[in-house]
């Protein structure tokens, strides 16, 4: 059952990443592009973290736990950094939309 939860989280993270990455490419506004890029990278970080936890559940060995620790740290770092960026750019996105309409 836990494996299904991890697989579901991996799929949702990939969809989240793909959705915001396409929004980034389609947006003509530079701040909005950076905002969508940050949101897409949050999805990428959660994908890495979910994948690492799934691997730890499927293959419990010392070598796997070392790799999982590295991937989990990387995933958490990517998520935290891009949440900060998304909050920063989010302050200016509405103003940019309003100015460019």
N, CA, C and O atoms as CSV, one atom per row, in Angstrom:
chain,resi,resn,atom,element,x,y,z
A,1,UNK,N,N,0.827,-1.197,0.000
A,1,UNK,CA,C,0.000,0.000,0.000
A,1,UNK,C,C,0.873,1.264,0.000
A,1,UNK,O,O,0.577,2.227,-0.708
A,2,UNK,N,N,1.937,1.253,0.788
A,2,UNK,CA,C,2.821,2.413,0.854
A,2,UNK,C,C,3.497,2.657,-0.488
A,2,UNK,O,O,3.726,3.803,-0.873
A,3,UNK,N,N,3.816,1.582,-1.197
A,3,UNK,CA,C,4.419,1.713,-2.515
A,3,UNK,C,C,3.472,2.444,-3.469
A,3,UNK,O,O,3.920,3.274,-4.261
A,4,UNK,N,N,2.190,2.153,-3.408
A,4,UNK,CA,C,1.209,2.824,-4.261
A,4,UNK,C,C,1.128,4.319,-3.950
A,4,UNK,O,O,0.954,5.139,-4.851
A,5,UNK,N,N,1.255,4.661,-2.686
A,5,UNK,CA,C,1.250,6.073,-2.298
A,5,UNK,C,C,2.464,6.786,-2.894
A,5,UNK,O,O,2.344,7.897,-3.410
A,6,UNK,N,N,3.628,6.146,-2.823
A,6,UNK,CA,C,4.836,6.743,-3.397
A,6,UNK,C,C,4.722,6.876,-4.917
A,6,UNK,O,O,5.126,7.893,-5.481
A,7,UNK,N,N,4.183,5.866,-5.575
A,7,UNK,CA,C,4.014,5.921,-7.029
A,7,UNK,C,C,3.037,7.034,-7.398
A,7,UNK,O,O,3.263,7.770,-8.358
A,8,UNK,N,N,1.955,7.156,-6.637
A,8,UNK,CA,C,0.994,8.234,-6.866
A,8,UNK,C,C,1.661,9.594,-6.683
A,8,UNK,O,O,1.424,10.511,-7.471
A,9,UNK,N,N,2.488,9.732,-5.657
A,9,UNK,CA,C,3.203,10.992,-5.420
A,9,UNK,C,C,4.184,11.290,-6.551
A,9,UNK,O,O,4.344,12.447,-6.938
A,10,UNK,N,N,4.838,10.266,-7.081
A,10,UNK,CA,C,5.758,10.454,-8.205
A,10,UNK,C,C,5.000,10.945,-9.429
A,10,UNK,O,O,5.449,11.868,-10.109
A,11,UNK,N,N,3.860,10.339,-9.712
A,11,UNK,CA,C,3.070,10.731,-10.882
A,11,UNK,C,C,2.542,12.154,-10.734
A,11,UNK,O,O,2.622,12.947,-11.673
A,12,UNK,N,N,2.002,12.482,-9.560
A,12,UNK,CA,C,1.475,13.827,-9.327
A,12,UNK,C,C,2.593,14.866,-9.423
A,12,UNK,O,O,2.389,15.947,-9.974
A,13,UNK,N,N,3.766,14.544,-8.894
A,13,UNK,CA,C,4.910,15.465,-8.973
A,13,UNK,C,C,5.325,15.700,-10.415
A,13,UNK,O,O,5.635,16.828,-10.797
A,14,UNK,N,N,5.333,14.639,-11.221
A,14,UNK,CA,C,5.705,14.791,-12.622
A,14,UNK,C,C,4.680,15.639,-13.363
A,14,UNK,O,O,5.050,16.492,-14.170
A,15,UNK,N,N,3.408,15.416,-13.101
A,15,UNK,CA,C,2.357,16.214,-13.747
A,15,UNK,C,C,2.488,17.678,-13.348
A,15,UNK,O,O,2.375,18.567,-14.192
A,16,UNK,N,N,2.727,17.932,-12.061
A,16,UNK,CA,C,2.936,19.285,-11.550
A,16,UNK,C,C,4.120,19.932,-12.262
A,16,UNK,O,O,4.028,21.080,-12.696
A,17,UNK,N,N,5.230,19.208,-12.385
A,17,UNK,CA,C,6.423,19.713,-13.063
A,17,UNK,C,C,6.122,20.029,-14.529
A,17,UNK,O,O,6.449,21.111,-15.016
A,18,UNK,N,N,5.509,19.092,-15.217
A,18,UNK,CA,C,5.231,19.258,-16.642
A,18,UNK,C,C,4.266,20.411,-16.895
A,18,UNK,O,O,4.452,21.169,-17.847
A,19,UNK,N,N,3.238,20.557,-16.060
A,19,UNK,CA,C,2.258,21.629,-16.214
A,19,UNK,C,C,2.914,23.003,-16.109
A,19,UNK,O,O,2.712,23.860,-16.970
A,20,UNK,N,N,3.697,23.210,-15.055
A,20,UNK,CA,C,4.315,24.524,-14.870
A,20,UNK,C,C,5.469,24.772,-15.839
A,20,UNK,O,O,5.761,25.924,-16.161
A,21,UNK,N,N,6.125,23.721,-16.307
A,21,UNK,CA,C,7.182,23.905,-17.299
A,21,UNK,C,C,6.574,24.365,-18.621
A,21,UNK,O,O,7.147,25.223,-19.293
A,22,UNK,N,N,5.434,23.815,-19.004
A,22,UNK,CA,C,4.789,24.279,-20.228
A,22,UNK,C,C,4.248,25.695,-20.056
A,22,UNK,O,O,4.288,26.485,-20.999
A,23,UNK,N,N,3.743,26.030,-18.871
A,23,UNK,CA,C,3.306,27.399,-18.608
A,23,UNK,C,C,4.492,28.362,-18.715
A,23,UNK,O,O,4.345,29.480,-19.208
A,24,UNK,N,N,5.661,27.925,-18.255
A,24,UNK,CA,C,6.864,28.758,-18.341
A,24,UNK,C,C,7.209,29.043,-19.803
A,24,UNK,O,O,7.495,30.187,-20.156
A,25,UNK,N,N,7.187,28.031,-20.644
A,25,UNK,CA,C,7.540,28.223,-22.047
A,25,UNK,C,C,6.521,29.075,-22.792
A,25,UNK,O,O,6.878,29.778,-23.737
A,26,UNK,N,N,5.271,29.023,-22.384
A,26,UNK,CA,C,4.225,29.755,-23.090
A,26,UNK,C,C,4.057,31.187,-22.611
A,26,UNK,O,O,3.402,31.982,-23.285
A,27,UNK,N,N,4.619,31.533,-21.487
A,27,UNK,CA,C,4.457,32.877,-20.944
A,27,UNK,C,C,5.432,33.850,-21.606
A,27,UNK,O,O,6.623,33.555,-21.708
A,28,UNK,N,N,4.937,35.011,-22.057
A,28,UNK,CA,C,5.835,35.992,-22.665
A,28,UNK,C,C,6.471,36.939,-21.635
A,28,UNK,O,O,7.383,37.693,-21.974
A,29,UNK,N,N,6.002,36.905,-20.402
A,29,UNK,CA,C,6.450,37.857,-19.387
A,29,UNK,C,C,7.615,37.282,-18.580
A,29,UNK,O,O,7.536,36.137,-18.133
A,30,UNK,N,N,8.687,38.040,-18.383
A,30,UNK,CA,C,9.896,37.489,-17.737
A,30,UNK,C,C,9.711,37.108,-16.268
A,30,UNK,O,O,10.222,36.074,-15.838
A,31,UNK,N,N,9.000,37.910,-15.498
A,31,UNK,CA,C,8.819,37.558,-14.081
A,31,UNK,C,C,7.899,36.354,-13.957
A,31,UNK,O,O,8.118,35.487,-13.110
A,32,UNK,N,N,6.874,36.296,-14.795
A,32,UNK,CA,C,5.983,35.135,-14.783
A,32,UNK,C,C,6.743,33.870,-15.176
A,32,UNK,O,O,6.499,32.800,-14.619
A,33,UNK,N,N,7.665,33.993,-16.135
A,33,UNK,CA,C,8.481,32.837,-16.519
A,33,UNK,C,C,9.288,32.318,-15.324
A,33,UNK,O,O,9.350,31.113,-15.081
A,34,UNK,N,N,9.901,33.239,-14.589
A,34,UNK,CA,C,10.684,32.835,-13.421
A,34,UNK,C,C,9.791,32.233,-12.340
A,34,UNK,O,O,10.192,31.290,-11.659
A,35,UNK,N,N,8.591,32.769,-12.182
A,35,UNK,CA,C,7.648,32.241,-11.195
A,35,UNK,C,C,7.230,30.815,-11.562
A,35,UNK,O,O,7.220,29.927,-10.709
A,36,UNK,N,N,6.886,30.601,-12.837
A,36,UNK,CA,C,6.510,29.261,-13.293
A,36,UNK,C,C,7.697,28.300,-13.204
A,36,UNK,O,O,7.526,27.122,-12.888
A,37,UNK,N,N,8.882,28.800,-13.481
A,37,UNK,CA,C,10.083,27.960,-13.380
A,37,UNK,C,C,10.294,27.502,-11.938
A,37,UNK,O,O,10.634,26.344,-11.696
A,38,UNK,N,N,10.095,28.406,-10.987
A,38,UNK,CA,C,10.243,28.050,-9.576
A,38,UNK,C,C,9.199,27.019,-9.166
A,38,UNK,O,O,9.506,26.074,-8.440
A,39,UNK,N,N,7.965,27.201,-9.630
A,39,UNK,CA,C,6.915,26.242,-9.300
A,39,UNK,C,C,7.192,24.878,-9.942
A,39,UNK,O,O,6.932,23.839,-9.335
A,40,UNK,N,N,7.716,24.885,-11.160
A,40,UNK,CA,C,8.064,23.622,-11.811
A,40,UNK,C,C,9.188,22.915,-11.060
A,40,UNK,O,O,9.183,21.690,-10.937
A,41,UNK,N,N,10.140,23.677,-10.565
A,41,UNK,CA,C,11.250,23.075,-9.826
A,41,UNK,C,C,10.809,22.539,-8.467
A,41,UNK,O,O,11.435,21.618,-7.942
A,42,UNK,N,N,9.752,23.089,-7.890
A,42,UNK,CA,C,9.185,22.509,-6.672
A,42,UNK,C,C,8.654,21.113,-6.997
A,42,UNK,O,O,8.847,20.173,-6.226
A,43,UNK,N,N,7.989,20.986,-8.138
A,43,UNK,CA,C,7.519,19.670,-8.586
A,43,UNK,C,C,8.664,18.711,-8.836
A,43,UNK,O,O,8.569,17.526,-8.513
A,44,UNK,N,N,9.749,19.217,-9.411
A,44,UNK,CA,C,10.921,18.377,-9.658
A,44,UNK,C,C,11.548,17.903,-8.351
A,44,UNK,O,O,11.934,16.741,-8.225
A,45,UNK,N,N,11.647,18.811,-7.379
A,45,UNK,CA,C,12.191,18.427,-6.072
A,45,UNK,C,C,11.329,17.386,-5.382
A,45,UNK,O,O,11.851,16.453,-4.773
A,46,UNK,N,N,10.017,17.535,-5.470
A,46,UNK,CA,C,9.142,16.540,-4.851
A,46,UNK,C,C,9.194,15.216,-5.608
A,46,UNK,O,O,9.015,14.154,-5.012
A,47,UNK,N,N,9.438,15.275,-6.913
A,47,UNK,CA,C,9.631,14.044,-7.687
A,47,UNK,C,C,10.879,13.307,-7.218
A,47,UNK,O,O,10.844,12.091,-7.026
A,48,UNK,N,N,11.966,14.022,-7.034
A,48,UNK,CA,C,13.214,13.416,-6.556
A,48,UNK,C,C,13.022,12.828,-5.159
A,48,UNK,O,O,13.464,11.712,-4.884
A,49,UNK,N,N,12.365,13.580,-4.280
A,49,UNK,CA,C,12.140,13.106,-2.915
A,49,UNK,C,C,11.236,11.878,-2.893
A,49,UNK,O,O,11.522,10.917,-2.178
A,50,UNK,N,N,10.154,11.894,-3.663
A,50,UNK,CA,C,9.242,10.748,-3.711
A,50,UNK,C,C,9.932,9.515,-4.280
A,50,UNK,O,O,9.741,8.403,-3.788
A,51,UNK,N,N,10.737,9.720,-5.321
A,51,UNK,CA,C,11.471,8.603,-5.907
A,51,UNK,C,C,12.444,8.009,-4.896
A,51,UNK,O,O,12.566,6.789,-4.792
A,52,UNK,N,N,13.132,8.861,-4.156
A,52,UNK,CA,C,14.096,8.376,-3.158
A,52,UNK,C,C,13.390,7.568,-2.074
A,52,UNK,O,O,13.863,6.498,-1.688
A,53,UNK,N,N,12.271,8.070,-1.587
A,53,UNK,CA,C,11.541,7.333,-0.545
A,53,UNK,C,C,10.985,6.014,-1.070
A,53,UNK,O,O,10.945,5.020,-0.345
A,54,UNK,N,N,10.558,6.007,-2.327
A,54,UNK,CA,C,10.064,4.770,-2.927
A,54,UNK,C,C,11.180,3.737,-3.041
A,54,UNK,O,O,10.961,2.555,-2.777
A,55,UNK,N,N,12.367,4.174,-3.430
A,55,UNK,CA,C,13.487,3.249,-3.533
A,55,UNK,C,C,13.903,2.702,-2.170
A,55,UNK,O,O,14.282,1.537,-2.055
A,56,UNK,N,N,13.831,3.541,-1.142
A,56,UNK,CA,C,14.155,3.074,0.209
A,56,UNK,C,C,13.166,2.017,0.663
A,56,UNK,O,O,13.531,1.068,1.358
A,57,UNK,N,N,11.916,2.186,0.268
A,57,UNK,CA,C,10.891,1.205,0.644
A,57,UNK,C,C,11.051,-0.102,-0.136
A,57,UNK,O,O,10.867,-1.183,0.423
A,58,UNK,N,N,11.389,-0.010,-1.412
A,58,UNK,CA,C,11.481,-1.209,-2.253
A,58,UNK,C,C,12.756,-2.015,-2.026
A,58,UNK,O,O,12.726,-3.246,-2.048
A,59,UNK,N,N,13.873,-1.329,-1.809
A,59,UNK,CA,C,15.169,-2.000,-1.710
A,59,UNK,C,C,15.883,-1.586,-0.425
A,59,UNK,O,O,16.796,-0.760,-0.468
A,60,UNK,N,N,15.483,-2.145,0.713
A,60,UNK,CA,C,16.107,-1.741,1.984
A,60,UNK,C,C,17.498,-2.377,2.184
A,60,UNK,O,O,17.617,-3.498,2.678
A,61,UNK,N,N,18.518,-1.649,1.795
A,61,UNK,CA,C,19.895,-2.074,2.032
A,61,UNK,C,C,20.719,-0.834,2.385
A,61,UNK,O,O,20.269,0.296,2.196
A,62,UNK,N,N,21.902,-1.054,2.886
A,62,UNK,CA,C,22.749,0.056,3.297
A,62,UNK,C,C,23.111,0.962,2.119
A,62,UNK,O,O,23.051,2.187,2.231
A,63,UNK,N,N,23.483,0.358,0.998
A,63,UNK,CA,C,23.844,1.146,-0.185
A,63,UNK,C,C,22.667,1.990,-0.658
A,63,UNK,O,O,22.836,3.156,-1.015
A,64,UNK,N,N,21.476,1.398,-0.661
A,64,UNK,CA,C,20.278,2.135,-1.069
A,64,UNK,C,C,20.009,3.293,-0.126
A,64,UNK,O,O,19.648,4.381,-0.576
A,65,UNK,N,N,20.177,3.085,1.161
A,65,UNK,CA,C,19.922,4.159,2.124
A,65,UNK,C,C,20.919,5.309,1.981
A,65,UNK,O,O,20.572,6.461,2.241
A,66,UNK,N,N,22.138,5.012,1.575
A,66,UNK,CA,C,23.116,6.076,1.338
A,66,UNK,C,C,22.676,6.920,0.135
A,66,UNK,O,O,22.680,8.149,0.193
A,67,UNK,N,N,22.302,6.249,-0.939
A,67,UNK,CA,C,21.827,6.957,-2.137
A,67,UNK,C,C,20.543,7.718,-1.833
A,67,UNK,O,O,20.371,8.853,-2.279
A,68,UNK,N,N,19.637,7.095,-1.072
A,68,UNK,CA,C,18.368,7.747,-0.710
A,68,UNK,C,C,18.624,8.995,0.125
A,68,UNK,O,O,17.946,10.007,-0.055
A,69,UNK,N,N,19.582,8.937,1.027
A,69,UNK,CA,C,19.894,10.107,1.848
A,69,UNK,C,C,20.387,11.266,0.978
A,69,UNK,O,O,20.025,12.420,1.210
A,70,UNK,N,N,21.206,10.955,-0.013
A,70,UNK,CA,C,21.696,12.003,-0.919
A,70,UNK,C,C,20.546,12.573,-1.749
A,70,UNK,O,O,20.411,13.790,-1.871
A,71,UNK,N,N,19.717,11.692,-2.320
A,71,UNK,CA,C,18.598,12.156,-3.132
A,71,UNK,C,C,17.567,12.921,-2.303
A,71,UNK,O,O,17.027,13.928,-2.760
A,72,UNK,N,N,17.292,12.448,-1.090
A,72,UNK,CA,C,16.324,13.131,-0.232
A,72,UNK,C,C,16.827,14.518,0.153
A,72,UNK,O,O,16.057,15.478,0.165
A,73,UNK,N,N,18.116,14.623,0.467
A,73,UNK,CA,C,18.686,15.936,0.798
A,73,UNK,C,C,18.614,16.867,-0.416
A,73,UNK,O,O,18.282,18.044,-0.279
A,74,UNK,N,N,18.922,16.343,-1.593
A,74,UNK,CA,C,18.841,17.139,-2.814
A,74,UNK,C,C,17.405,17.577,-3.088
A,74,UNK,O,O,17.162,18.736,-3.424
A,75,UNK,N,N,16.458,16.657,-2.944
A,75,UNK,CA,C,15.051,16.974,-3.177
A,75,UNK,C,C,14.544,18.035,-2.215
A,75,UNK,O,O,13.860,18.970,-2.628
A,76,UNK,N,N,14.871,17.901,-0.943
A,76,UNK,CA,C,14.441,18.884,0.051
A,76,UNK,C,C,15.082,20.234,-0.224
A,76,UNK,O,O,14.426,21.269,-0.106
A,77,UNK,N,N,16.360,20.232,-0.590
A,77,UNK,CA,C,17.059,21.483,-0.912
A,77,UNK,C,C,16.408,22.188,-2.101
A,77,UNK,O,O,16.208,23.402,-2.066
A,78,UNK,N,N,16.079,21.443,-3.141
A,78,UNK,CA,C,15.436,22.015,-4.328
A,78,UNK,C,C,14.056,22.568,-3.964
A,78,UNK,O,O,13.692,23.655,-4.413
A,79,UNK,N,N,13.294,21.843,-3.168
A,79,UNK,CA,C,11.956,22.294,-2.776
A,79,UNK,C,C,12.036,23.585,-1.971
A,79,UNK,O,O,11.336,24.552,-2.273
A,80,UNK,N,N,12.879,23.604,-0.960
A,80,UNK,CA,C,12.971,24.774,-0.074
A,80,UNK,C,C,13.451,26.003,-0.844
A,80,UNK,O,O,12.888,27.088,-0.701
A,81,UNK,N,N,14.482,25.833,-1.651
A,81,UNK,CA,C,15.028,26.968,-2.396
A,81,UNK,C,C,14.000,27.546,-3.362
A,81,UNK,O,O,13.891,28.765,-3.497
A,82,UNK,N,N,13.254,26.685,-4.029
A,82,UNK,CA,C,12.303,27.173,-5.016
A,82,UNK,C,C,11.006,27.668,-4.396
A,82,UNK,O,O,10.299,28.455,-5.026
A,83,UNK,N,N,10.673,27.244,-3.202
A,83,UNK,CA,C,9.545,27.860,-2.496
A,83,UNK,C,C,9.877,29.311,-2.187
A,83,UNK,O,O,9.029,30.193,-2.324
A,84,UNK,N,N,11.117,29.557,-1.768
A,84,UNK,CA,C,11.551,30.936,-1.512
A,84,UNK,C,C,11.478,31.774,-2.793
A,84,UNK,O,O,10.997,32.907,-2.769
A,85,UNK,N,N,11.953,31.215,-3.903
A,85,UNK,CA,C,11.923,31.940,-5.176
A,85,UNK,C,C,10.493,32.197,-5.635
A,85,UNK,O,O,10.180,33.289,-6.108
A,86,UNK,N,N,9.624,31.198,-5.499
A,86,UNK,CA,C,8.229,31.362,-5.933
A,86,UNK,C,C,7.530,32.436,-5.102
A,86,UNK,O,O,6.751,33.220,-5.643
A,87,UNK,N,N,7.794,32.481,-3.808
A,87,UNK,CA,C,7.212,33.532,-2.977
A,87,UNK,C,C,7.718,34.911,-3.393
A,87,UNK,O,O,6.955,35.876,-3.433
A,88,UNK,N,N,9.005,34.993,-3.701
A,88,UNK,CA,C,9.577,36.275,-4.108
A,88,UNK,C,C,8.963,36.751,-5.428
A,88,UNK,O,O,8.498,37.888,-5.517
A,89,UNK,N,N,8.959,35.894,-6.449
A,89,UNK,CA,C,8.418,36.288,-7.744
A,89,UNK,C,C,6.902,36.457,-7.698
A,89,UNK,O,O,6.339,37.248,-8.455
A,90,UNK,N,N,6.245,35.716,-6.814
A,90,UNK,CA,C,4.792,35.814,-6.705
A,90,UNK,C,C,4.314,37.200,-6.317
A,90,UNK,O,O,3.193,37.585,-6.651
A,91,UNK,N,N,5.143,37.946,-5.623
A,91,UNK,CA,C,4.787,39.308,-5.232
A,91,UNK,C,C,4.640,40.220,-6.446
A,91,UNK,O,O,3.864,41.174,-6.412
A,92,UNK,N,N,5.372,39.937,-7.508
A,92,UNK,CA,C,5.433,40.836,-8.656
A,92,UNK,C,C,4.639,40.345,-9.864
A,92,UNK,O,O,4.470,41.087,-10.831
A,93,UNK,N,N,4.153,39.113,-9.822
A,93,UNK,CA,C,3.483,38.541,-10.987
A,93,UNK,C,C,2.176,39.268,-11.290
A,93,UNK,O,O,1.908,39.607,-12.442
A,94,UNK,N,N,1.373,39.506,-10.276
A,94,UNK,CA,C,0.087,40.173,-10.499
A,94,UNK,C,C,0.300,41.575,-11.081
A,94,UNK,O,O,-0.420,41.992,-11.988
A,95,UNK,N,N,1.278,42.284,-10.561
A,95,UNK,CA,C,1.581,43.614,-11.078
A,95,UNK,C,C,2.056,43.545,-12.525
A,95,UNK,O,O,1.681,44.385,-13.344
A,96,UNK,N,N,2.877,42.551,-12.841
A,96,UNK,CA,C,3.361,42.405,-14.214
A,96,UNK,C,C,2.214,42.092,-15.176
A,96,UNK,O,O,2.165,42.633,-16.281
A,97,UNK,N,N,1.291,41.220,-14.759
A,97,UNK,CA,C,0.127,40.927,-15.587
A,97,UNK,C,C,-0.710,42.183,-15.822
A,97,UNK,O,O,-1.168,42.442,-16.935
A,98,UNK,N,N,-0.899,42.953,-14.759
A,98,UNK,CA,C,-1.725,44.167,-14.842
A,98,UNK,C,C,-1.071,45.196,-15.772
A,98,UNK,O,O,-1.762,45.826,-16.574
A,99,UNK,N,N,0.229,45.370,-15.677
A,99,UNK,CA,C,0.938,46.347,-16.503
A,99,UNK,C,C,0.926,45.955,-17.971
A,99,UNK,O,O,0.801,46.821,-18.836
A,100,UNK,N,N,1.051,44.680,-18.265
A,100,UNK,CA,C,1.202,44.221,-19.648
A,100,UNK,C,C,-0.096,43.849,-20.336
A,100,UNK,O,O,-0.075,43.219,-21.394
A,101,UNK,N,N,-1.210,44.220,-19.765
A,101,UNK,CA,C,-2.485,43.908,-20.444
A,101,UNK,C,C,-2.957,45.029,-21.288
A,101,UNK,O,O,-4.007,44.926,-21.921
